[in-house]
Amino acid sequence: MSTGISRGQMASIAQGGNLGDWDKGLANFASGGIRVTSAQAQPLAKVLNLRDGDIIQRVNERELKRLA
């Protein structure tokens, strides 16, 4: 599933939270990508309609392999 987010939405989330906590509720997924472990703890989860257990594999056509 592909979900978009506007720059304004991203700016609002960044301004309302602590950027040091951007990875809350996320973990590396063994076969590549990032797994949502706690959507409630992840500021972007509501905007992107993410749920616990979802796997994020790409952002802007760039493959994600790990959180770092």
ROSE-4610 file (N, C-alpha, C; in Angstrom, 1 decimal, always signed):
// ROSE-4610
residu = [M/M/M/S/S/S/T/T/T/G/G/G/I/I/I/S/S/S/R/R/R/G/G/G/Q/Q/Q/M/M/M/A/A/A/S/S/S/I/I/I/A/A/A/Q/Q/Q/G/G/G/G/G/G/N/N/N/L/L/L/G/G/G/D/D/D/W/W/W/D/D/D/K/K/K/G/G/G/L/L/L/A/A/A/N/N/N/F/F/F/A/A/A/S/S/S/G/G/G/G/G/G/I/I/I/R/R/R/V/V/V/T/T/T/S/S/S/A/A/A/Q/Q/Q/A/A/A/Q/Q/Q/P/P/P/L/L/L/A/A/A/K/K/K/V/V/V/L/L/L/N/N/N/L/L/L/R/R/R/D/D/D/G/G/G/D/D/D/I/I/I/I/I/I/Q/Q/Q/R/R/R/V/V/V/N/N/N/E/E/E/R/R/R/E/E/E/L/L/L/K/K/K/R/R/R/L/L/L/A/A/A]
num = [1/1/1/2/2/2/3/3/3/4/4/4/5/5/5/6/6/6/7/7/7/8/8/8/9/9/9/10/10/10/11/11/11/12/12/12/13/13/13/14/14/14/15/15/15/16/16/16/17/17/17/18/18/18/19/19/19/20/20/20/21/21/21/22/22/22/23/23/23/24/24/24/25/25/25/26/26/26/27/27/27/28/28/28/29/29/29/30/30/30/31/31/31/32/32/32/33/33/33/34/34/34/35/35/35/36/36/36/37/37/37/38/38/38/39/39/39/40/40/40/41/41/41/42/42/42/43/43/43/44/44/44/45/45/45/46/46/46/47/47/47/48/48/48/49/49/49/50/50/50/51/51/51/52/52/52/53/53/53/54/54/54/55/55/55/56/56/56/57/57/57/58/58/58/59/59/59/60/60/60/61/61/61/62/62/62/63/63/63/64/64/64/65/65/65/66/66/66/67/67/67/68/68/68]
x = [+0.8/+0.0/+0.9/+0.5/+1.3/+0.5/+1.1/+0.4/+1.3/+0.7/+1.4/+1.2/+2.2/+2.1/+2.6/+2.0/+2.4/+3.5/+4.3/+5.3/+4.8/+3.6/+2.9/+2.6/+2.1/+1.8/+3.1/+4.2/+5.4/+6.0/+5.9/+6.4/+5.6/+4.3/+3.5/+3.9/+4.1/+4.5/+5.9/+6.8/+8.1/+8.1/+7.3/+7.2/+6.5/+5.6/+4.9/+5.6/+6.7/+7.3/+8.8/+9.4/+10.8/+11.5/+12.3/+12.9/+13.8/+14.3/+15.1/+14.4/+13.0/+12.2/+11.5/+12.1/+11.5/+11.3/+12.2/+12.1/+11.3/+10.6/+9.7/+8.7/+8.5/+7.5/+7.9/+9.2/+9.7/+10.9/+11.1/+12.2/+12.6/+13.9/+14.3/+13.6/+13.3/+12.6/+13.6/+13.6/+14.7/+15.0/+13.9/+14.2/+14.2/+14.5/+14.6/+13.4/+13.6/+12.5/+12.4/+11.3/+11.1/+9.7/+9.6/+8.4/+7.8/+6.5/+5.8/+5.5/+6.1/+5.9/+4.9/+4.8/+3.8/+3.3/+2.3/+1.8/+1.4/+0.9/+0.5/+1.7/+2.9/+4.1/+4.7/+4.3/+4.9/+4.1/+4.7/+3.9/+3.4/+4.1/+3.6/+2.6/+2.4/+1.5/+0.1/-0.5/-1.9/-2.0/-1.1/-1.1/-0.9/-0.1/+0.2/-0.7/-1.6/-2.5/-1.8/-0.7/+0.1/-0.5/-0.3/-0.8/+0.3/+0.2/+1.2/+1.3/+2.6/+2.9/+3.1/+2.7/+3.0/+4.5/+4.9/+6.3/+6.5/+7.4/+7.7/+8.9/+8.8/+9.9/+10.5/+9.8/+10.3/+9.7/+10.6/+10.1/+10.7/+9.8/+10.2/+11.0/+10.5/+11.1/+12.5/+12.9/+14.2/+13.9/+14.6/+14.5/+15.0/+14.3/+14.7/+15.2/+16.4/+16.9/+16.9/+17.1/+17.1/+16.9/+16.6/+16.3/+17.5/+18.6/+19.8/+20.0]
y = [-1.2/+0.0/+1.2/+2.2/+3.4/+4.6/+5.3/+6.4/+7.6/+8.8/+10.0/+10.9/+11.8/+12.7/+14.1/+15.2/+16.4/+17.0/+18.0/+18.6/+19.3/+19.9/+20.6/+19.6/+18.4/+17.4/+17.0/+16.8/+16.4/+17.4/+18.7/+19.8/+19.9/+19.7/+19.8/+18.7/+17.5/+16.4/+16.6/+17.1/+17.4/+18.5/+19.5/+20.6/+20.2/+19.3/+18.9/+17.8/+17.3/+16.1/+16.3/+15.4/+15.4/+14.6/+15.2/+14.5/+13.4/+13.5/+12.4/+11.1/+11.2/+10.0/+9.5/+9.9/+9.6/+8.1/+7.3/+5.8/+5.1/+5.8/+5.1/+4.3/+3.1/+2.2/+1.5/+1.6/+1.0/+0.0/-1.0/-1.9/-2.4/-2.8/-3.5/-4.8/-5.1/-6.3/-7.3/-8.5/-9.5/-9.6/-9.6/-9.8/-8.5/-7.4/-6.1/-5.2/-3.9/-3.0/-2.7/-2.0/-1.5/-1.9/-2.6/-3.1/-2.1/-1.8/-1.0/-1.9/-1.6/-2.5/-1.8/-0.5/+0.2/+1.5/+1.3/+2.5/+3.6/+3.3/+4.3/+5.2/+4.7/+5.4/+6.2/+5.9/+6.5/+7.7/+8.9/+10.1/+10.0/+9.4/+9.3/+8.2/+7.3/+6.2/+6.6/+7.6/+8.0/+8.6/+9.5/+10.2/+9.2/+8.2/+7.2/+6.0/+6.0/+4.8/+3.5/+3.6/+2.5/+1.8/+0.5/-0.3/-1.2/-1.7/-2.7/-3.8/-4.2/-5.3/-4.9/-3.7/-3.2/-3.2/-3.4/-3.4/-2.3/-1.4/-0.3/-0.7/-0.9/-1.3/-0.3/+0.8/+1.8/+3.2/+4.2/+5.6/+6.3/+7.0/+7.7/+6.8/+5.6/+4.6/+4.1/+4.5/+4.1/+2.9/+1.8/+0.7/+0.9/+0.5/+0.6/-0.8/-0.8/-2.1/-2.1/-1.0/-0.9/+0.5/+0.7/+2.0/+3.0/+2.5/+3.4/+3.9]
z = [+0.0/+0.0/+0.0/-0.7/-0.8/-0.2/+0.7/+1.4/+1.3/+1.0/+0.9/+2.1/+2.3/+3.4/+2.8/+3.1/+2.6/+3.4/+2.9/+3.7/+4.9/+4.7/+5.9/+7.0/+6.6/+7.7/+8.4/+7.6/+8.1/+9.1/+8.6/+9.5/+10.8/+10.7/+11.9/+12.9/+12.4/+13.3/+13.9/+13.0/+13.5/+14.6/+14.4/+15.4/+16.7/+16.6/+17.8/+18.6/+18.1/+18.8/+19.0/+19.6/+19.8/+18.7/+17.8/+16.7/+17.2/+18.4/+18.9/+19.1/+19.1/+19.4/+18.1/+16.9/+15.6/+15.4/+16.1/+15.9/+16.9/+17.8/+18.7/+18.0/+18.5/+18.0/+16.7/+16.4/+15.1/+15.5/+14.6/+14.8/+13.5/+13.4/+12.2/+12.0/+10.7/+10.4/+9.8/+10.3/+9.9/+8.4/+7.6/+6.2/+5.4/+6.1/+5.5/+5.7/+5.9/+6.1/+7.6/+7.9/+9.3/+9.7/+10.9/+11.4/+12.4/+12.3/+13.3/+14.5/+15.6/+16.8/+17.8/+17.7/+18.5/+17.8/+17.0/+16.3/+17.2/+18.4/+19.4/+19.8/+19.8/+20.2/+19.0/+17.8/+16.6/+16.1/+16.1/+15.7/+14.3/+13.3/+12.0/+11.7/+12.6/+12.4/+12.1/+12.8/+12.5/+11.1/+10.8/+9.5/+8.3/+8.5/+7.5/+7.6/+8.5/+8.7/+9.0/+9.8/+10.1/+11.3/+11.3/+12.5/+12.9/+14.2/+14.7/+13.7/+13.4/+12.6/+11.1/+10.7/+9.4/+9.1/+7.9/+7.5/+6.5/+6.7/+5.8/+5.0/+3.7/+2.9/+2.0/+1.7/+0.8/+1.2/+1.0/+1.2/-0.1/-0.8/-2.0/-3.0/-3.1/-4.0/-3.5/-2.3/-1.8/-0.8/-1.0/-0.2/+1.2/+2.2/+3.6/+4.1/+4.7/+5.1/+6.6/+7.3/+8.8/+9.2/+10.5/+11.0/+10.8/+11.1/+11.0/+9.5]
